[in-house]
Amino acid sequence: MKPVHRFALKAVSAAAVLCASLGASAQTVTIAALNNPDMIELKKLAPAFEQANPGIKLNWVILEENVLRQRATTDITTNSGQFDVMMIGTYEAPQWGKRGWLSPLTNLPADYDLNDVVKPARDGLSSNGTLYALPFYVESSMTFYRKDLFQAKGLTMPAQPTYDQIKEFADKLTDKANGVYGICLRGKAGWGENMAYVTTLVNTFGGRWFDEKWHAQLTSPEWKKAVTFYTDLLKKDGPPGASSNGFNENLTLMSSGKCGMWIDATVAAGMLYNKSQSQIADKVGFAPAPVEVTPNGSHWLWSWALAIPKSSKQQDAAKKFIEWATSKQYIEMVAKDEGWASVPPGTRKSTYDRPEYKQAAPFSDFVLKAIESADPNHPTAKPVPYTGVQFVGIPEFQSFGTVVGQSISGAVAGQMSVDQALAAGNAAADRAVRQAGYQK
């Protein structure tokens, strides 16, 4: 047998080491993301991140809102490590961070410029001063309306509409023969779907989820008045099948000209003003979310943000990705691809300072003001033992909030009365907090 040259052996072993190290560095980062337009855009632009980071491969799991929340919660509570990056919000981040389920986001690179991120977003995603998620976009809620339809009917949207005025406008705008509905609102069951909107409605009607002793208040006159108003309005002036419509369904209806008004997330402004996505881009007007007896809690505060579960085996690669996806550079990429009106809103002061953004997004200053004026610490007229405008900031809310959402969705669909829906919801909320030991 011919002797193998020592140099050849060295070359072979060096190649083997190189292959092994390359294999080890090719990491797959699995991302659980929402199926909203901004996140679809993120997936579209993500190959740029992979090109800049050849050792990282992104694996996307895009889910509908209720399913995403369910999957993320199951993954984090069972420590299964299925996802390396999760899209969560201001409800989950502080609670999960406090429990040690998320990796703290410390030592961010200087060029990330954390101080540029708006303070309500940083505060809402932190627990005890530690940041647990980076905001992808931040939103409040607002009223969108069709300026052309208002003009045709001789209507004027006030600087601060009341719900009584909204009802009056909806009645006048409804033109079912031509497929135009006076108002579109979330009816799809879910603590973050219909209940996000309904809770702001209840707040401004003077209601609250619980009194100071954690007794559920869903059978109170304020809840009854607010939810009766909502169900009557949707039955009379809403689109057919309203009990199945969430954010995405109403966005489609509004942008295709089917709604006279829509009260929902401020993030929708960028899509409604984008001529390639909206048939009414040049006809959209906007106003604050309506109020009734109190301004407290009439508009919400939410951030869809990116977090890293402690159970992820790809901590460094995941962190690199979420820094990129929430960076100033990413915002510039979206502006180039979709136009400045469509960049992820609410996250960075530098975005709001850009003349290009101010020009393309006439709603920009208005949205920032709505975000900065939403107060999760004083969400209701009467005192409450919880924080959160459109949610109750306790772990149990996810479960009973969805049960209440299902009952109210049933009332919109005509399957039960408002009284029945609220009685069932009150019992579920009371039982949950009693079992968890909140009630003294």
C-alpha positions as CSV (number, residue, x, y, z in Angstrom):
1,M,0.0,0.0,0.0
2,K,1.3,3.4,-1.0
3,P,2.1,5.7,2.0
4,V,-0.1,8.7,2.3
5,H,1.8,12.0,2.3
6,R,1.7,13.8,5.6
7,F,0.8,17.1,3.9
8,A,-2.2,15.4,2.1
9,L,-3.4,14.2,5.5
10,K,-3.2,17.7,7.0
11,A,-5.1,19.1,4.0
12,V,-7.9,16.5,4.4
13,S,-8.2,17.1,8.1
14,A,-8.2,20.9,7.6
15,A,-11.0,20.6,5.1
16,A,-12.9,18.3,7.4
17,V,-12.6,20.9,10.2
18,L,-13.7,23.7,7.9
19,C,-16.8,21.7,6.8
20,A,-17.7,20.8,10.3
21,S,-17.4,24.5,11.4
22,L,-19.4,25.7,8.5
23,G,-22.1,23.1,9.3
24,A,-22.1,24.1,12.9
25,S,-22.5,27.8,12.1
26,A,-25.4,27.4,9.6
27,Q,-28.2,28.1,12.2
28,T,-31.9,28.0,11.5
29,V,-33.9,30.7,13.3
30,T,-37.6,29.8,13.5
31,I,-39.9,32.8,13.7
32,A,-43.6,32.8,14.8
33,A,-45.1,35.8,13.1
34,L,-48.5,37.4,12.6
35,N,-50.2,37.4,9.2
36,N,-50.7,41.2,9.1
37,P,-49.4,43.2,6.1
38,D,-46.4,44.7,7.9
39,M,-45.2,41.2,8.9
40,I,-45.7,39.8,5.4
41,E,-43.5,42.7,4.2
42,L,-40.9,41.7,6.8
43,K,-40.8,38.2,5.4
44,K,-40.5,39.6,1.9
45,L,-37.4,41.7,2.8
46,A,-35.8,39.1,5.0
47,P,-33.6,37.5,2.3
48,A,-31.5,40.7,2.6
49,F,-30.7,39.7,6.2
50,E,-29.8,36.2,5.2
51,Q,-27.5,37.5,2.5
52,A,-25.7,39.7,5.1
53,N,-25.6,36.8,7.5
54,P,-24.8,33.7,5.4
55,G,-24.6,31.5,8.6
56,I,-28.3,32.1,9.5
57,K,-31.3,30.7,7.8
58,L,-34.8,32.0,8.6
59,N,-37.7,29.6,8.9
60,W,-41.1,31.4,9.0
61,V,-44.3,30.3,10.7
62,I,-46.9,32.9,9.7
63,L,-50.1,32.5,11.8
64,E,-53.5,34.2,12.2
65,E,-53.7,36.3,15.4
66,N,-55.6,34.0,17.7
67,V,-53.6,31.0,16.6
68,L,-50.3,32.9,17.0
69,R,-51.2,33.8,20.6
70,Q,-52.2,30.2,21.4
71,R,-49.1,28.6,19.8
72,A,-46.7,31.2,21.4
73,T,-48.2,30.7,24.8
74,T,-48.1,26.9,24.6
75,D,-44.5,27.0,23.4
76,I,-43.3,29.4,26.2
77,T,-45.2,27.7,29.0
78,T,-44.1,24.2,28.1
79,N,-40.5,25.3,27.4
80,S,-40.5,23.4,24.2
81,G,-38.1,25.6,22.2
82,Q,-40.1,25.3,19.0
83,F,-39.6,29.0,18.2
84,D,-36.4,31.1,18.4
85,V,-38.2,34.4,17.8
86,M,-41.8,35.2,18.8
87,M,-44.1,38.0,17.8
88,I,-45.8,39.0,21.1
89,G,-47.1,42.3,22.5
90,T,-47.3,44.6,25.5
91,Y,-49.6,42.1,27.3
92,E,-47.1,39.1,27.2
93,A,-43.6,40.7,27.3
94,P,-43.6,42.1,30.8
95,Q,-45.4,39.1,32.3
96,W,-43.3,36.5,30.5
97,G,-40.1,38.5,31.1
98,K,-40.9,38.7,34.9
99,R,-41.3,34.9,34.9
100,G,-38.0,34.3,33.3
101,W,-39.4,32.9,30.1
102,L,-37.8,35.5,27.8
103,S,-34.2,36.5,27.2
104,P,-33.5,40.1,28.4
105,L,-32.5,42.4,25.6
106,T,-29.4,44.0,27.0
107,N,-26.1,45.1,25.4
108,L,-27.7,46.2,22.1
109,P,-25.2,47.7,19.7
110,A,-24.6,51.4,19.8
111,D,-25.9,51.9,16.3
112,Y,-29.3,50.3,17.3
113,D,-29.9,53.6,19.2
114,L,-32.3,52.4,21.8
115,N,-33.0,55.9,22.9
116,D,-34.6,56.6,19.5
117,V,-37.3,54.0,20.3
118,V,-40.4,55.8,21.7
119,K,-40.6,55.6,25.5
120,P,-44.2,54.1,25.7
121,A,-43.0,51.2,23.6
122,R,-39.9,50.5,25.7
123,D,-41.9,50.8,28.9
124,G,-44.6,48.6,27.7
125,L,-42.2,45.8,26.8
126,S,-40.2,45.9,30.0
127,S,-40.5,44.5,33.5
128,N,-38.7,46.1,36.4
129,G,-36.7,48.2,34.0
130,T,-35.5,45.3,31.9
131,L,-36.5,45.2,28.2
132,Y,-37.8,41.8,27.0
133,A,-38.9,42.6,23.4
134,L,-38.0,45.0,20.6
135,P,-41.0,46.8,19.1
136,F,-41.7,46.0,15.4
137,Y,-44.6,48.5,15.3
138,V,-46.6,50.4,17.9
139,E,-50.2,51.4,17.6
140,S,-53.1,53.1,19.3
141,S,-56.6,53.2,17.9
142,M,-58.4,55.9,15.8
143,T,-61.4,56.6,13.5
144,F,-61.0,56.3,9.8
145,Y,-63.7,57.6,7.5
146,R,-64.5,58.2,3.8
147,K,-64.2,62.0,3.1
148,D,-66.0,61.6,-0.2
149,L,-69.1,59.9,1.4
150,F,-69.2,62.5,4.2
151,Q,-69.1,65.3,1.7
152,A,-71.8,63.7,-0.4
153,K,-74.1,63.5,2.7
154,G,-73.2,66.9,3.9
155,L,-71.5,65.5,7.1
156,T,-68.6,66.9,9.0
157,M,-66.4,64.8,11.2
158,P,-65.7,66.7,14.5
159,A,-62.2,67.1,15.9
160,Q,-63.2,64.7,18.7
161,P,-66.2,62.6,17.7
162,T,-68.6,61.1,20.3
163,Y,-70.2,57.7,20.0
164,D,-73.6,59.3,19.6
165,Q,-72.2,61.2,16.6
166,I,-70.7,58.1,15.2
167,K,-74.0,56.3,15.3
168,E,-75.8,59.2,13.6
169,F,-73.1,59.2,10.8
170,A,-73.3,55.5,10.4
171,D,-77.1,55.6,9.9
172,K,-76.7,58.2,7.2
173,L,-73.8,56.6,5.4
174,T,-75.3,53.1,5.2
175,D,-76.2,52.3,1.6
176,K,-76.7,48.5,1.5
177,A,-78.1,48.6,-2.0
178,N,-74.6,49.8,-3.2
179,G,-72.7,47.6,-0.8
180,V,-71.6,50.4,1.5
181,Y,-71.9,49.9,5.3
182,G,-71.9,52.9,7.7
183,I,-69.4,51.3,10.0
184,C,-67.0,48.4,10.3
185,L,-65.9,47.2,13.7
186,R,-64.2,44.0,15.0
187,G,-66.7,41.3,15.8
188,K,-64.3,38.2,15.6
189,A,-64.0,36.6,19.0
190,G,-60.7,36.9,20.9
191,W,-59.1,38.8,23.8
192,G,-57.0,40.7,21.3
193,E,-59.6,40.8,18.5
194,N,-63.1,42.0,19.4
195,M,-62.3,42.5,23.0
196,A,-59.4,45.0,22.2
197,Y,-62.0,47.3,20.7
198,V,-64.9,46.5,23.0
199,T,-62.8,47.2,26.1
200,T,-62.0,50.7,24.9
201,L,-65.7,51.2,24.2
202,V,-66.6,50.0,27.7
203,N,-63.9,52.2,29.2
204,T,-65.2,55.4,27.6
205,F,-68.8,54.5,28.5
206,G,-67.5,54.6,32.1
207,G,-67.1,50.9,32.7
208,R,-64.3,48.7,33.9
209,W,-63.5,44.9,34.0
210,F,-63.1,44.7,37.8
211,D,-63.6,46.9,40.8
212,E,-60.7,47.5,43.3
213,K,-61.5,44.2,45.1
214,W,-61.3,42.2,41.8
215,H,-65.1,41.7,41.5
216,A,-66.1,41.4,37.8
217,Q,-68.2,44.3,36.6
218,L,-69.6,42.9,33.3
219,T,-73.2,43.0,34.4
220,S,-72.9,46.7,35.3
221,P,-75.1,49.4,33.6
222,E,-72.0,50.8,31.8
223,W,-71.1,47.4,30.2
224,K,-74.7,46.8,29.3
225,K,-75.0,50.2,27.7
226,A,-71.7,49.9,25.8
227,V,-72.2,46.4,24.5
228,T,-75.9,47.1,23.5
229,F,-74.7,50.2,21.6
230,Y,-72.1,48.1,19.8
231,T,-74.3,45.1,18.9
232,D,-77.2,47.4,17.7
233,L,-74.8,49.5,15.6
234,L,-73.2,46.5,13.9
235,K,-76.6,44.8,13.3
236,K,-78.0,48.0,11.8
237,D,-75.1,49.6,10.0
238,G,-72.4,47.0,9.9
239,P,-71.5,44.5,7.1
240,P,-73.0,41.0,6.9
241,G,-71.1,38.5,9.0
242,A,-69.6,41.1,11.2
243,S,-69.1,38.6,14.0
244,S,-66.4,36.9,11.9
245,N,-64.5,40.1,11.1
246,G,-61.2,40.9,12.8
247,F,-58.5,43.5,11.9
248,N,-57.5,41.9,8.5
249,E,-61.1,41.4,7.3
250,N,-62.1,45.0,8.1
251,L,-58.9,46.3,6.5
252,T,-60.0,44.6,3.3
253,L,-63.5,45.9,3.5
254,M,-62.4,49.5,4.3
255,S,-59.6,49.6,1.6
256,S,-62.0,48.3,-1.0
257,G,-64.6,51.0,-0.3
258,K,-67.2,49.0,1.6
259,C,-67.1,51.0,4.9
260,G,-68.1,54.6,5.6
261,M,-66.1,54.5,8.9
262,W,-63.8,52.1,10.7
263,I,-62.5,52.4,14.3
264,D,-59.4,50.3,14.7
265,A,-55.6,50.3,15.0
266,T,-53.6,53.3,13.9
267,V,-51.3,51.0,12.0
268,A,-54.0,50.6,9.4
269,A,-53.4,54.2,8.3
270,G,-50.2,53.3,6.4
271,M,-52.1,50.6,4.4
272,L,-55.2,52.8,3.7
273,Y,-53.0,55.6,2.4
274,N,-50.9,53.3,0.2
275,K,-52.3,53.6,-3.4
276,S,-51.1,50.1,-4.3
277,Q,-53.0,48.5,-1.4
278,S,-56.1,50.7,-1.1
279,Q,-58.8,51.8,-3.5
280,I,-59.6,54.8,-1.3
281,A,-56.1,56.1,-0.7
282,D,-57.0,59.6,-1.7
283,K,-60.3,59.6,0.2
284,V,-59.3,58.7,3.7
285,G,-60.0,61.0,6.6
286,F,-59.0,60.4,10.2
287,A,-60.0,61.5,13.7
288,P,-59.4,60.3,17.3
289,A,-61.1,57.2,18.6
290,P,-64.6,58.3,19.8
291,V,-65.4,59.1,23.4
292,E,-68.6,58.9,25.4
293,V,-68.7,59.9,29.1
294,T,-64.9,59.8,29.8
295,P,-61.8,60.1,27.6
296,N,-60.0,57.5,29.9
297,G,-59.2,54.4,27.9
298,S,-61.0,55.4,24.7
299,H,-57.9,54.6,22.6
300,W,-55.6,51.7,23.2
301,L,-51.9,51.2,23.3
302,W,-50.3,48.1,21.8
303,S,-47.0,47.0,20.3
304,W,-46.3,44.0,18.2
305,A,-42.8,43.2,19.2
306,L,-40.1,40.5,18.7
307,A,-38.9,38.5,21.7
308,I,-36.5,35.5,22.2
309,P,-37.7,32.7,24.4
310,K,-35.2,31.5,26.9
311,S,-35.7,28.0,25.4
312,S,-34.2,29.0,22.0
313,K,-31.0,27.2,21.2
314,Q,-30.1,30.0,18.7
315,Q,-29.9,33.0,21.1
316,D,-27.2,35.0,19.3
317,A,-28.6,34.5,15.8
318,A,-32.2,35.3,17.0
319,K,-30.9,38.5,18.6
320,K,-29.1,39.6,15.5
321,F,-32.3,39.1,13.5
322,I,-34.6,41.0,15.8
323,E,-32.1,43.9,16.0
324,W,-32.2,44.0,12.2
325,A,-36.0,43.8,11.9
326,T,-36.5,46.7,14.3
327,S,-33.6,48.9,13.1
328,K,-33.5,52.3,11.4
329,Q,-32.0,50.5,8.4
330,Y,-35.0,48.2,8.1
331,I,-37.4,51.2,8.1
332,E,-35.4,52.7,5.2
333,M,-35.7,49.3,3.3
334,V,-39.5,49.4,3.6
335,A,-39.6,53.0,2.5
336,K,-37.7,52.1,-0.6
337,D,-39.9,49.0,-1.3
338,E,-43.4,50.2,-0.3
339,G,-43.1,54.0,0.2
340,W,-42.8,56.0,3.4
341,A,-46.5,55.9,4.2
342,S,-46.1,52.1,4.8
343,V,-43.1,52.0,7.1
344,P,-43.7,50.3,10.5
345,P,-45.1,53.1,12.6
346,G,-44.8,54.2,16.2
347,T,-41.4,52.8,17.1
348,R,-38.8,55.4,16.4
349,K,-38.6,59.2,16.9
350,S,-36.3,59.4,13.9
351,T,-39.0,58.1,11.6
352,Y,-41.3,61.0,12.7
353,D,-38.6,63.5,12.2
354,R,-38.2,62.5,8.5
355,P,-39.7,65.1,6.1
356,E,-40.4,62.2,3.7
357,Y,-42.5,60.5,6.3
358,K,-44.4,63.6,7.3
359,Q,-45.2,64.2,3.6
360,A,-46.3,60.7,2.7
361,A,-48.1,60.1,6.0
362,P,-50.4,63.0,6.9
363,F,-51.5,61.0,9.9
364,S,-48.0,60.7,11.4
365,D,-48.1,63.3,14.1
366,F,-51.6,62.4,15.0
367,V,-50.7,58.8,15.5
368,L,-47.7,59.6,17.6
369,K,-49.8,61.8,19.8
370,A,-52.4,59.0,20.2
371,I,-49.7,56.5,21.2
372,E,-48.1,59.0,23.7
373,S,-51.4,59.9,25.3
374,A,-52.8,56.4,25.9
375,D,-52.5,55.7,29.6
376,P,-52.3,52.0,30.6
377,N,-52.0,53.0,34.3
378,H,-55.3,55.0,34.4
379,P,-57.4,53.2,31.7
380,T,-60.8,53.8,33.3
381,A,-62.9,56.6,35.0
382,K,-63.1,54.6,38.2
383,P,-60.0,53.1,39.9
384,V,-59.0,49.6,39.0
385,P,-56.4,47.1,40.4
386,Y,-55.0,46.3,36.9
387,T,-53.0,48.0,34.2
388,G,-53.7,47.9,30.4
389,V,-56.1,49.9,28.3
390,Q,-57.6,47.2,26.1
391,F,-56.6,44.2,28.2
392,V,-56.3,43.3,31.9
393,G,-52.6,42.8,32.6
394,I,-52.8,39.5,34.4
395,P,-52.0,36.0,33.0
396,E,-55.6,34.7,33.4
397,F,-57.0,37.4,31.1
398,Q,-55.9,35.5,28.0
399,S,-58.4,32.7,28.9
400,F,-61.4,34.6,30.3
401,G,-61.0,37.5,27.8
402,T,-61.5,35.1,25.0
403,V,-64.5,33.5,26.7
404,V,-66.1,36.9,27.0
405,G,-65.2,37.7,23.4
406,Q,-67.0,34.5,22.3
407,S,-70.1,35.5,24.2
408,I,-70.1,39.0,22.8
409,S,-69.5,37.7,19.3
410,G,-72.5,35.5,19.8
411,A,-74.6,38.5,20.7
412,V,-73.5,40.3,17.5
413,A,-74.5,37.2,15.5
414,G,-77.9,37.1,17.2
415,Q,-77.3,33.8,19.0
416,M,-77.9,35.2,22.5
417,S,-79.0,38.4,24.1
418,V,-76.5,41.1,25.4
419,D,-77.7,40.3,29.0
420,Q,-77.0,36.5,28.5
421,A,-73.6,37.3,27.0
422,L,-72.6,39.6,29.8
423,A,-73.9,37.2,32.5
424,A,-71.8,34.4,31.1
425,G,-68.8,36.6,30.7
426,N,-69.1,38.0,34.2
427,A,-69.2,34.4,35.7
428,A,-66.1,33.4,33.7
429,A,-64.1,36.5,34.7
430,D,-65.1,36.2,38.4
431,R,-64.3,32.5,38.5
432,A,-60.9,33.0,37.0
433,V,-59.7,35.7,39.4
434,R,-61.3,33.9,42.4
435,Q,-59.4,30.7,41.6
436,A,-56.2,32.6,41.0
437,G,-56.5,34.2,44.5
438,Y,-57.0,37.8,43.5
439,Q,-60.3,38.3,45.3
440,K,-59.8,38.8,49.0
